[in-house]
Amino acid sequence: MRVPAGRNSPWSWTAGAYLFHNEAPVKQATHYGKDAGLLGSPDIDFSTINTTKSTNKGIAFYGQASYALTHQIELTAGLRYDYEHQSENVLGEYQPDGAPVIVTTPDTSGKTSFHAWSPKATISYFLSKSQTLYGTYSRGFRTGGLTQLSSDPSQPPLYAYSPEYSNNFEAGWKGNIVRGTLQANLAVFYSNIRNAQVPTLVLPDAITVTKNAGKLNSKGFEAELAATPVKGLELNYSFGYTHALYDQLKLSSNGSVVDLKGKHQVFTPEYTSMLAAQYNYSLSHRGQQPALVLRGEWRYLGNTWFDLANTIQQSPYSIFNISAGIKTKNFSLIFWERNLTNKRYIAYAYDFGAAHLGDPQTYGATLGFNL
């Protein structure tokens, strides 16, 4: 048995626990005016009041151990256990303008709990001290929950939706191509998601209702390069490609079932890319701070979809940012400008058609202190 350099034992391990408690009381009123009939309401000038009190608490234990089979091969195995308990109280009220409140949904409570084991395994092969090949499998877990109270009678409150699970595979290479000058990370991945949690926005309350309605497959690759061609100049480039499609997705709409199999995952750009160049000019003969800093960035995002039917789409676009300033041991002053070309683009949108545009050309300064 040969122990890897810098280690006195072929074993290394870590373990821990996580505990949380969260309370979220929410009271929301939706007012309907004289045009409430446009929504099919027989009444006008009234408010619906939804009160939700939710409590989430949970605990997790995790452990991971690595064992060096040889100087070049290392095996890593890990396991995490999650448990979460959720409880929710809902109260629905109706109030005509200027009149007393009428209870429409009595104070009702519900509760649910979830638990999951999430294993992980990795094999690493050290080609040299600075280059590594690896392969990893992990099982992902996203907890379930309870739906909120809304004005839509087809979306009952306190409906428990199940956890989401994924099987994730990744293989890659990372290391130095030219020691101290050029580094690279390359990876390919594949994820298979079951019981996919699909959010649906309920209007006019603007409440999100989540259901388990799909199966999703996601695959792609990522690449990162970091170079220091000359003293003080740092170049970084990252690129990612993601092909994420629903293998199964059936949702109800207007009393019928809509099959959205083959649609793209929402809020997931097909391509992501960023090129950054930063130059640090030291004002000290020792080559340390204080230093002048100049940085430029080019960000590129590919096609992005914002609704499950893929009817709302943002075409590829680029954003350019620049910053300059001074950094010392105790403080920094950086002037910056974002979205240099004042690009007009959608930051996010809703399935009913409303969209929020990204920030326009913006100037500013950031002052920081190290105490």
Long-range contacts (C-beta under 8 A, 24 or more apart in sequence): 1-68, 1-70, 2-68, 2-70, 2-71, 3-68, 3-71, 4-68, 4-71, 4-74, 4-126, 5-71, 5-129, 7-68, 10-67, 10-68, 10-69, 11-65, 11-66, 11-67, 11-68, 12-65, 12-66, 13-63, 13-64, 13-65, 13-66, 14-63, 14-64, 15-61, 15-62, 15-63, 15-64, 16-61, 16-62, 16-63, 17-59, 17-60, 17-61, 17-62, 18-59, 18-60, 18-61, 18-62, 19-58, 19-59, 19-60, 20-56, 20-57, 20-58, 20-59, 21-55, 21-56, 21-57, 22-55, 22-56, 22-57, 23-53, 23-54, 23-55, 24-52, 24-53, 24-54, 24-55, 24-56, 25-51, 25-52, 25-53, 25-54, 26-50, 26-51, 26-52, 26-53, 26-54, 26-148, 27-51, 27-52, 28-52, 28-205, 28-207, 29-95, 30-151, 30-204, 30-205, 32-204, 39-204, 43-96, 45-96, 45-97, 46-94, 46-95, 46-96, 46-97, 47-94, 47-95, 47-97, 48-92, 48-93, 48-94, 48-95, 48-104, 48-151, 48-205, 49-92, 49-93, 49-94, 49-95, 49-101, 50-90, 50-91, 50-92, 50-93, 50-148, 50-149, 50-150, 50-151, 50-205, 50-207, 51-89, 51-90, 51-91, 51-92, 51-93, 51-149, 52-88, 52-89, 52-90, 52-91, 52-148, 52-149, 53-88, 53-89, 54-86, 54-87, 54-88, 54-89, 54-146, 55-86, 55-87, 55-88, 56-84, 56-85, 56-86, 57-84, 57-85, 58-82, 58-83, 58-84, 58-85, 58-143, 59-83, 64-120, 71-126, 72-125, 72-126, 72-127, 73-123, 73-124, 73-125, 73-126, 74-123, 74-124, 74-126, 75-121, 75-122, 75-123, 75-124, 76-120, 76-121, 76-122, 76-123, 76-124, 77-119, 77-120, 77-121, 77-122, 78-119, 78-120, 78-121, 79-117, 79-118, 79-119, 79-120, 80-117, 80-118, 80-120, 81-115, 81-116, 81-117, 81-118, 82-114, 82-115, 82-116, 82-118, 82-141, 82-143, 83-113, 83-114, 83-115, 84-113, 84-114, 84-115, 84-143, 85-111, 85-112, 85-113, 86-111, 86-112, 86-113, 86-145, 86-146, 87-111, 88-146, 88-148, 88-157, 88-158, 90-148, 90-149, 90-157, 90-158, 91-149, 92-149, 105-149, 105-157, 108-157, 108-158, 109-158, 110-146, 110-157, 110-158, 110-160, 111-146, 112-144, 112-145, 112-146, 112-160, 114-143, 114-144, 114-162, 114-163, 116-141, 116-163, 116-165, 127-175, 128-175, 130-175, 130-176, 130-179, 131-173, 131-174, 131-175, 131-176, 132-173, 132-174, 132-175, 133-171, 133-172, 133-173, 134-171, 134-172, 134-173, 134-174, 135-169, 135-170, 135-171, 136-168, 136-169, 136-170, 136-171, 137-167, 137-168, 137-169, 138-168, 139-165, 139-166, 139-167, 139-168, 140-164, 140-165, 140-166, 140-167, 140-168, 140-191, 140-193, 141-165, 141-166, 142-197, 144-197, 145-210, 147-209, 147-210, 148-207, 148-208, 148-209, 149-207, 150-202, 150-205, 150-207, 150-209, 151-202, 151-204, 151-205, 152-202, 152-205, 152-209, 154-252, 155-200, 155-202, 155-209, 161-197, 161-210, 161-211, 161-212, 162-195, 162-212, 163-195, 164-193, 164-194, 164-195, 164-196, 164-197, 164-212, 165-193, 165-194, 165-195, 166-191, 166-192, 166-193, 166-194, 167-191, 167-192, 168-192, 180-228, 181-227, 181-228, 181-229, 182-225, 182-226, 182-227, 182-228, 183-225, 183-226, 183-227, 184-223, 184-224, 184-225, 184-226, 185-222, 185-223, 185-224, 186-221, 186-222, 186-223, 186-224, 187-221, 187-222, 187-223, 188-219, 188-220, 188-221, 189-218, 189-219, 189-220, 189-221, 189-222, 190-217, 190-218, 190-219, 191-216, 191-217, 191-218, 191-219, 192-216, 192-217, 193-217, 193-218, 196-246, 196-249, 198-249, 198-251, 198-308, 200-251, 200-351, 201-350, 201-351, 201-352, 203-352, 211-251, 213-249, 213-250, 213-251, 214-246, 214-247, 214-248, 214-249, 214-250, 214-260, 215-246, 215-247, 215-248, 215-249, 216-244, 216-245, 216-246, 216-247, 216-265, 217-244, 217-245, 217-247, 218-242, 218-243, 218-244, 218-245, 218-265, 218-268, 219-243, 219-244, 220-244, 232-279, 232-280, 232-281, 232-282, 233-277, 233-278, 233-279, 234-276, 234-277, 234-278, 234-279, 234-280, 235-275, 235-276, 235-277, 236-274, 236-275, 236-276, 236-277, 236-278, 237-273, 237-274, 237-275, 237-276, 238-272, 238-273, 238-274, 239-271, 239-272, 239-273, 240-271, 240-272, 240-273, 241-270, 241-271, 242-268, 242-269, 242-270, 242-271, 242-272, 243-270, 244-268, 246-308, 249-308, 251-308, 258-309, 260-308, 260-309, 263-305, 263-308, 263-309, 263-310, 264-303, 264-305, 264-310, 265-305, 266-305, 266-306, 266-307, 266-308, 267-304, 267-305, 267-306, 267-348, 268-304, 268-305, 269-301, 269-302, 269-303, 269-304, 270-302, 270-303, 270-304, 271-300, 271-301, 271-302, 271-303, 271-316, 272-300, 272-301, 272-302, 273-298, 273-299, 273-300, 273-301, 274-298, 274-299, 274-300, 289-327, 289-328, 289-329, 290-326, 290-327, 290-328, 290-329, 291-326, 291-327, 291-328, 292-324, 292-325, 292-326, 293-323, 293-324, 293-325, 293-326, 293-327, 293-334, 294-323, 294-324, 295-322, 295-323, 295-324, 296-320, 296-321, 296-322, 297-321, 297-322, 304-346, 306-346, 306-348, 306-349, 306-350, 306-351, 306-355, 307-349, 307-350, 307-351, 308-351, 309-351, 312-346, 312-349, 312-351, 312-353, 312-355, 314-345, 314-346, 314-349, 317-343, 317-345, 318-343, 319-343, 319-345, 319-358, 325-365, 325-366, 329-370, 330-369, 330-370, 331-367, 331-368, 331-369, 331-370, 332-366, 332-367, 332-368, 333-365, 333-366, 333-367, 333-368, 334-365, 334-366, 334-368, 335-363, 335-364, 335-365, 336-363, 336-364, 336-365, 336-366, 337-361, 337-362, 337-363, 337-364, 338-362, 338-364
